[in-house]
Amino acid sequence: MWVHSKLTSIDRKKFIAQGKIQFGGNVWLKIYGTLSCASGKRMKKQNRVFFKNEMEATRHGFRPCGHCLREKYLQWIEQESG
């Protein structure tokens, strides 16, 4: 997991190009989503973290975004209520 505020813009772009960063998350809400998600783009930089993959995000206790990862979010709700 990478913290947005601790990465330079050059490193962030490089990690995205290399596939080291594929998802973004909100550290306070514990929600992760795609880098192109409109909800994620509105997030404050100090609250943003990055993940290589979904497994890393879920391992850190994050849940899928209800906007950009709708199907996975609905599966998560089903698991939580079951």
Stockholm file with secondary structure:
# STOCKHOLM 1.0

chainA/1-82         MWVHSKLTSIDRKKFIAQGKIQFGGNVWLKIYGTLSCASGKRMKKQNRVFFKNEMEATRHGFRPCGHCLREKYLQWIEQESG
#=GR chainA/1-82 SS CEEGGGSCHHHHHHHHHHTSCCEEEETTTTEEEETTCHHHHTSCGGGEEEESSHHHHHHTTCEECTTTTHHHHHHHHHHHHC
#=GC SS_cons        CEEGGGSCHHHHHHHHHHTSCCEEEETTTTEEEETTCHHHHTSCGGGEEEESSHHHHHHTTCEECTTTTHHHHHHHHHHHHC
//
